[in-house]
Amino acid sequence: MLASIKSFLQRETAAGIILFFAAVLAVICANSPLENLYGELFNTTFAIQLGNSALSKPLILWINDGLMAVFFFLVGLELKREIMVGELANRRKLALPLFGAIGGMALPAAIYVFVNRGHPEALTGWAIPAATDIAFALGVLALLGNRVPVALKIFLVSLAIIDDIGAIVIIAFFYTKNLAVSALAVAVPVIITLFILNRKGIPNRAPYILLGIVLWIAVLKSGVHATLAGIVLAMFIPLEGRDKNPDTSPLRELEHALHPWVAYMVLPIFAFANAGVSLSGISPDSILAPIPLGIALGLFVGKQLGVFGFSWIAIKFGLAALPAHVSWKGLYGVALLTGVGFTMSLFIGSLAFEETGNPEYAVDDRLGIILGSALSAISGYLVLRYLTPPPRPTNSS
């Protein structure tokens, strides 16, 4: 178990560094002579046509609806594994990240709503500061080496996974368009077939993937956000094959195969496509506008207070325990890092504004996300680097 956690952390930290450079490159392109080319690239229409039926979308939507469905599929695989046999299967260990995640979602949303209370159209972005970007946060932890105990890293990973569950629920219930019953009628028999395959323990990936593609198209046409098809599909991938051999797990094999593609291609492409914000004309008044201010405060202030405050309450009331070798300052440093909400915040922002008829708010939300995430990353690093106790020396025999 410990070896798999270390391997996961190594992959995630490398992914965080690549994600950072992809975001920086996007900002450079949006503030250089390449600005027009950058915008035209992602507005270029691509179509898949079969007879009279066609699926035609700008490249940006193929990325946000298509590639991100693969990301959510991987998230679903990780969630299922963690809930069934991982850290989230242990109720005692689950308590602390669960309370932290609840506070870390509720308080940022409340701060955003308070700041934007006089702007009804802006209120659709209330969930933007509620999510944590695990790749970026672990990328910051990687810079600290062994100063951060493994228990604290596991706390961050577990909290971010619970955060993902919250984000999925939010997207399903609050960012779903008008439902098309005919498209949902296609999805139902697909889900039933997936259930049958799961119950029979069919280990072959091909039928799951083919049915997953049909499910994605049906969900896309239904008005429910297409990325949720990835989560649904993941729930039906068997954890064990027919032989019950843990070394031949279809779920683990798919997770292992997909992780490099998502970490090193899907998320960097998403970041490059969505993080490009023009800084021309940016002034203190722009930063203090309700949307960027609400997002930045939600991520930087709401996340740290929500995660640390709810964790403190859970520990003080005996509902959870402070992990071994973890100090309160260390817990606070990680609470700061949960304010790095880059990938999921950008994604929810696109649902909140660009796909609901308010694309003019896109620059505002990206500005707030970048500012809040940067402040959280820098302050979290400084606290963990300079205010937490150094690791205990190990005695060599």
C-alpha positions in Angstrom: 0.0 0.0 0.0 2.8 2.5 1.0 4.7 1.7 -2.3 1.6 2.5 -4.4 1.0 5.7 -2.5 4.6 6.8 -3.1 4.4 5.9 -6.8 1.1 8.0 -7.0 2.8 11.0 -5.4 5.8 10.8 -7.7 3.5 10.8 -10.8 1.4 13.7 -9.4 4.3 15.9 -8.5 5.8 15.6 -12.0 2.4 16.3 -13.5 2.1 19.4 -11.4 5.3 20.9 -12.8 4.2 20.2 -16.4 0.8 21.7 -15.6 2.5 24.8 -14.3 4.6 25.3 -17.5 1.5 24.7 -19.7 -0.4 27.4 -17.8 2.6 29.9 -18.0 2.8 29.2 -21.8 -0.9 29.9 -22.2 -0.5 33.3 -20.4 2.6 34.1 -22.6 0.6 33.3 -25.8 -2.3 35.4 -24.7 0.0 38.4 -24.1 2.2 38.2 -27.1 1.9 38.6 -30.9 0.5 35.0 -30.9 -2.7 36.2 -29.1 -4.9 36.1 -32.2 -3.5 32.7 -33.3 -4.0 31.3 -29.8 -7.7 32.4 -29.8 -8.4 31.2 -33.3 -6.8 27.8 -32.7 -9.3 26.9 -29.9 -12.3 28.5 -31.8 -11.6 26.3 -34.8 -14.5 24.0 -35.5 -13.9 20.2 -35.7 -16.7 17.8 -36.7 -17.2 14.0 -36.7 -19.9 13.0 -39.2 -21.5 9.6 -39.9 -24.1 9.9 -42.6 -26.6 12.7 -41.7 -25.5 12.7 -38.1 -22.7 15.0 -37.1 -21.0 16.1 -33.9 -19.5 19.6 -34.5 -17.8 21.7 -31.8 -15.0 24.3 -31.5 -11.7 22.7 -30.4 -12.1 24.3 -26.9 -15.3 22.3 -26.3 -13.7 19.0 -27.6 -11.1 19.6 -25.0 -13.5 20.5 -22.2 -16.2 18.0 -23.0 -14.1 15.2 -24.5 -10.6 15.1 -23.1 -11.8 16.1 -19.7 -14.2 13.1 -19.8 -11.1 11.0 -19.9 -9.8 12.9 -16.8 -13.0 12.3 -15.0 -12.9 8.6 -15.9 -9.5 8.4 -14.3 -10.8 10.3 -11.2 -13.7 7.8 -11.0 -11.3 4.9 -11.1 -9.2 6.4 -8.3 -12.3 7.2 -6.3 -13.7 3.6 -6.6 -10.3 2.1 -5.6 -9.8 4.4 -2.7 -13.4 3.8 -1.4 -13.2 0.1 -1.7 -9.6 -0.8 -0.7 -7.7 2.5 -0.1 -7.4 5.2 2.4 -11.1 6.1 2.2 -12.2 2.6 3.1 -10.9 3.2 6.6 -13.5 5.2 8.5 -11.2 6.4 11.2 -8.6 7.7 8.6 -11.5 9.1 6.5 -12.8 11.4 9.2 -10.1 14.1 9.1 -9.9 14.6 5.3 -13.7 14.4 5.1 -14.3 17.2 7.7 -11.5 19.2 6.1 -13.0 18.8 2.6 -16.5 19.8 3.8 -15.1 23.0 5.3 -12.8 23.6 2.3 -15.8 23.5 -0.1 -18.4 25.3 2.0 -16.4 28.4 3.2 -14.9 29.4 -0.2 -18.4 29.2 -1.8 -19.8 31.3 1.0 -17.1 33.9 0.7 -17.7 34.1 -3.1 -21.5 34.5 -2.7 -21.0 37.2 -0.1 -18.6 39.2 -2.3 -20.9 38.8 -5.3 -24.2 39.2 -3.5 -25.2 42.2 -5.5 -24.5 40.6 -8.8 -27.0 37.9 -9.7 -25.4 36.8 -12.9 -22.0 36.4 -11.2 -23.5 34.1 -8.6 -23.5 31.1 -11.0 -19.7 31.0 -10.3 -20.1 30.2 -6.6 -18.5 26.7 -6.9 -15.3 27.9 -8.7 -13.2 28.3 -5.5 -14.5 25.1 -4.0 -12.1 22.6 -5.6 -8.4 21.7 -5.0 -5.9 20.9 -7.8 -4.1 17.8 -6.5 -1.4 17.9 -9.2 -0.4 21.5 -8.5 -0.6 21.0 -4.7 1.6 17.9 -4.8 3.9 19.7 -7.2 4.5 22.3 -4.4 5.1 19.5 -1.9 7.7 18.0 -4.2 9.8 21.1 -3.8 10.0 20.5 -0.1 11.4 17.0 -0.4 11.2 14.9 2.8 10.4 17.9 5.0 6.7 16.9 4.7 5.8 13.6 6.4 4.0 11.0 4.3 1.0 11.1 6.5 0.5 14.8 5.6 0.8 14.0 1.9 -1.8 11.2 2.3 -4.1 13.7 4.1 -3.8 16.1 1.1 -4.5 13.3 -1.4 -7.5 12.0 0.5 -8.9 15.5 0.9 -8.5 16.3 -2.8 -10.2 13.0 -3.7 -13.2 13.9 -1.5 -13.1 17.4 -3.1 -13.4 15.7 -6.5 -16.5 13.9 -5.3 -18.0 17.2 -4.2 -17.1 18.8 -7.5 -18.8 16.0 -9.4 -22.0 16.3 -7.4 -22.0 20.1 -7.9 -21.5 19.7 -11.7 -24.3 17.1 -11.9 -26.9 19.1 -9.9 -26.0 22.7 -10.5 -24.4 22.9 -14.0 -26.7 20.7 -16.0 -28.7 22.2 -18.8 -32.2 21.3 -19.9 -32.5 17.6 -20.1 -33.2 15.8 -23.4 -35.2 12.7 -22.4 -34.6 10.9 -25.7 -30.8 11.1 -25.2 -31.1 9.9 -21.7 -33.2 7.0 -22.9 -30.2 5.8 -24.9 -28.0 6.1 -21.9 -30.2 3.9 -19.7 -29.7 0.6 -21.6 -26.0 1.3 -21.9 -25.7 1.7 -18.1 -27.7 -1.6 -17.6 -25.3 -3.4 -20.0 -22.3 -2.0 -18.1 -23.9 -3.3 -14.8 -24.3 -6.8 -16.3 -20.7 -6.8 -17.5 -19.6 -5.7 -14.0 -21.6 -8.4 -12.2 -20.2 -11.1 -14.5 -16.7 -9.7 -13.8 -15.8 -9.4 -17.5 -12.1 -8.4 -17.4 -11.8 -7.4 -21.1 -11.6 -3.6 -21.4 -12.9 -3.3 -25.0 -16.7 -3.6 -24.3 -16.5 -1.1 -21.4 -14.6 1.4 -23.6 -17.0 1.0 -26.6 -20.1 1.3 -24.3 -18.4 4.3 -22.6 -18.1 6.1 -26.0 -21.8 5.6 -26.7 -22.6 6.7 -23.1 -20.5 9.9 -23.6 -22.4 10.8 -26.8 -25.7 10.1 -25.2 -24.9 12.2 -22.1 -23.4 15.0 -24.2 -26.7 15.2 -26.2 -28.8 14.9 -23.0 -27.8 18.2 -21.5 -26.0 16.6 -18.5 -22.3 17.6 -18.8 -20.6 15.0 -20.9 -17.6 14.6 -18.5 -19.9 12.9 -16.0 -20.1 9.9 -18.4 -16.5 9.2 -17.4 -17.4 8.9 -13.7 -20.4 6.6 -14.4 -18.3 4.4 -16.6 -15.6 4.1 -14.0 -18.0 2.9 -11.4 -18.7 -0.3 -13.5 -15.0 -1.2 -14.1 -14.4 -4.4 -12.0 -11.9 -4.1 -9.2 -11.2 -7.8 -9.6 -11.2 -10.1 -12.6 -12.8 -13.5 -12.9 -9.9 -15.2 -11.1 -10.1 -12.8 -8.1 -6.3 -12.2 -8.5 -5.5 -8.7 -7.1 -2.5 -8.6 -9.5 -4.9 -8.8 -12.5 -7.4 -6.0 -11.6 -9.1 -4.5 -14.7 -9.5 -1.3 -12.7 -5.9 -1.0 -11.6 -4.7 -1.9 -15.0 -6.8 0.9 -16.6 -5.8 3.4 -14.0 -2.1 2.6 -14.5 -2.4 2.8 -18.3 -4.4 6.1 -18.3 -2.5 8.0 -15.6 0.5 9.1 -17.8 -1.8 10.1 -20.6 -4.0 12.2 -18.3 -1.1 13.7 -16.3 1.2 14.5 -19.2 -1.2 15.2 -22.0 -4.9 15.8 -21.1 -4.4 18.2 -18.2 -1.6 20.2 -19.8 -3.7 20.6 -22.9 -6.6 21.7 -20.8 -4.5 24.2 -18.9 -3.0 25.5 -22.1 -6.4 25.9 -23.7 -8.1 27.5 -20.6 -5.5 29.5 -18.7 -4.7 32.1 -21.4 -5.8 35.4 -19.9 -4.7 38.7 -21.4 -3.1 41.0 -18.8 -3.5 44.1 -20.9 -5.6 46.7 -19.2 -5.4 44.8 -15.9 -5.5 47.3 -13.0 -6.1 47.1 -9.2 -9.7 47.9 -10.0 -9.8 44.8 -12.3 -8.5 42.6 -9.5 -10.9 44.1 -7.0 -14.0 43.4 -9.2 -16.5 41.1 -7.5 -15.8 37.9 -9.6 -11.9 37.8 -9.4 -12.0 39.1 -5.8 -14.6 36.5 -4.7 -12.6 33.7 -6.3 -9.2 34.8 -5.0 -10.5 35.3 -1.5 -12.4 32.0 -1.7 -9.3 30.1 -2.7 -6.8 31.9 -0.5 -8.8 32.7 2.6 -11.8 30.4 2.4 -9.9 27.2 1.7 -7.3 27.6 4.5 -9.9 28.6 7.1 -12.4 25.9 6.0 -9.9 23.0 5.8 -7.9 23.9 8.9 -10.9 25.1 11.0 -13.1 22.1 10.3 -10.1 19.8 10.8 -9.4 21.5 14.2 -13.0 21.1 15.3 -13.0 17.4 14.3 -9.8 16.7 16.2 -10.9 18.7 19.3 -14.2 17.0 19.6 -12.6 13.5 19.2 -14.2 12.9 15.8 -10.8 12.5 14.1 -7.1 12.3 15.1 -4.1 14.3 14.1 -1.9 11.9 12.0 1.3 10.7 13.5 4.3 13.0 13.1 2.1 15.8 11.8 2.2 19.2 13.6 -0.6 21.8 13.7 1.7 24.1 11.7 2.1 21.3 9.1 -1.6 20.8 8.9 -2.1 24.6 8.4 0.5 24.6 5.6 -1.3 21.9 3.7 -4.6 23.7 4.3 -3.0 26.7 2.5 -2.1 24.5 -0.4 -5.7 23.3 -0.8 -6.3 26.8 -2.1 -4.5 25.8 -5.3 -7.7 25.2 -7.3 -6.4 25.6 -10.8 -7.7 22.7 -13.1 -11.1 22.0 -11.5 -11.7 25.7 -10.9 -11.0 26.6 -14.5 -13.3 23.7 -15.6 -16.2 24.8 -13.3 -15.6 28.4 -14.4 -16.2 27.4 -18.0 -19.4 25.7 -17.0 -20.5 28.7 -14.9 -19.9 31.4 -17.4 -18.8 30.4 -20.9 -21.5 27.7 -21.3 -24.3 29.8 -19.7 -24.2 32.8 -21.9 -21.7 35.0 -19.9 -18.4 34.5 -21.7 -17.4 38.0 -20.8 -16.7 36.9 -17.3 -14.1 34.3 -18.5 -11.2 36.8 -18.0 -12.4 37.7 -14.6 -12.7 34.1 -13.3 -9.2 33.2 -14.7 -7.7 36.2 -13.1 -9.1 35.3 -9.7 -8.2 31.6 -10.1 -4.5 32.4 -11.0 -4.2 35.0 -8.2 -5.8 32.9 -5.5 -3.9 29.7 -6.5 -0.6 31.5 -6.7 -1.0 33.1 -3.3 -2.0 29.7 -1.8 0.9 27.9 -3.4 3.5 30.5 -2.3 2.2 30.9 1.3 1.7 27.1 1.7 5.3 26.5 0.6 6.7 29.2 2.9 4.8 27.9 6.0 5.9 24.3 5.3 9.5 25.3 4.5 10.2 27.7 7.3 7.6 27.3 10.1 7.2 23.5 10.4 9.7 21.4 12.4 12.4 19.6 10.3 12.0 15.9 9.8 13.2 13.7 12.7 16.6 12.1 12.1 16.6 8.3 11.7 19.0 6.2 13.6 21.2 4.0 11.5 22.2 0.7 12.9 
